Amino acid sequence: MIEKSLLKDLAAFDTPTICNALEIVAPERWLTGYTVKPLVAPFPDLPPMVGYAKTVTIRATHINEVTGQAAREQRIKYYEYMASEPAPGIAVLQDLDGPDVGFGAFWGEVQSTVHKALGCAGVITDGCIRDIPQWAPGLPVLAGSIAPSHARVHLADFGKQVRVAGMVVKSGDLIHADRHGAVVIPEAVAAKIPAACDLLARKEAVILDMARKPGFTVAMLRDALKKQDEIH
C-alpha cells in the first residue's frame, strides 16, 4: 500500500493527465493498462476515484447455481473482501454475459449504499447499473450501460483477474478513474506521478498561453515549442 497522502495527491488530477504522466514514468505502458471502450458516467462532476481494485465477476442470464446457505455465505465472504485491506477499495466488475451487454444490474440503490458504507471509493463495470436517482450520493461509477432490471444477477467469483472495457485488472491493483475512463497505476511508479503531472502542466502552459494570445501564428507556435523543450 502507498501512503494515504499520495492517494490524495493522485486524486487531484484527472485520469487523462495520469495517463500522460504514466507515459513519462512508465513508457512501457503506452498501449496497455487503461480502458479502451467508452463507459457511462452518470455523475460526471464527481471527483476522480483512487483506490485498490476489488475484482468481481457477475452473471445475470441464468439462475445462480449456488443456493441457500451457501449463497448467503458466499455473499458475506464477498462483503468481507470488499471491506478488507488494502483500502479504499474500488469495485471492478466484469459482466460474464458480455461483452457490451448488461442483462441485469448488480448495482443500484441497495448495493451502492451498502458498498459506500463499507468504504468503497467507487465502481467500474462493463455491466449495467440502475436506480440512478437513488444511487448512494458521492459514490462515483463508470458502467457499460444503464438498464432497468436486475434479471438473475448474481456473483460468479471475486478476487480473480478481470477484464473491463479492455483494461486487465488484478485484485489489489491501484486504480485511477473519472468520467474519461480508468487506468491501472503500477505502485512502483505511483510516487513519481505528481511530479510528472506538474512537469506536463508547465510544458502545456507554454503552448496554451501562446495559443490564446490574439493573432496567434505558426511562428509563435514554433517559438512556444522551443520554450517547451527547455522545461525539465
HELIX and SHEET records of a PDB file:
HELIX    1   1 LYS A    4  LEU A   10  1                                   7    
HELIX    2   2 THR A   15  VAL A   25  1                                  11    
HELIX    3   3 PRO A   27  ARG A   29  5                                   3    
HELIX    4   4 GLY A   68  ALA A   83  1                                  16    
HELIX    5   5 GLU A  109  ALA A  117  1                                   9    
HELIX    6   6 ILE A  132  GLN A  134  5                                   3    
HELIX    7   7 GLU A  187  ALA A  190  1                                   4    
HELIX    8   8 ILE A  193  ALA A  211  1                                  19    
HELIX    9   9 VAL A  218  ASP A  229  1                                  12    
SHEET    1   A 5 VAL A 141  LEU A 142  0                                        
SHEET    2   A 5 GLY A 122  THR A 125  1                                        
SHEET    3   A 5 GLY A  89  ASP A  95  1                                        
SHEET    4   A 5 MET A  49  ARG A  59  1                                        
SHEET    5   A 5 HIS A 154  PHE A 158 -1                                        
SHEET    1   B 6 VAL A 141  LEU A 142  0                                        
SHEET    2   B 6 GLY A 122  THR A 125  1                                        
SHEET    3   B 6 GLY A  89  ASP A  95  1                                        
SHEET    4   B 6 MET A  49  ARG A  59  1                                        
SHEET    5   B 6 LEU A 174  ASP A 178 -1                                        
SHEET    6   B 6 GLY A 181  ILE A 185 -1                                        
SHEET    1   C 2 CYS A 128  ILE A 129  0                                        
SHEET    2   C 2 SER A 145  ILE A 146  1                                        
SHEET    1   D 2 VAL A 162  VAL A 164  0                                        
SHEET    2   D 2 MET A 167  VAL A 169 -1                                        
END                                                                             
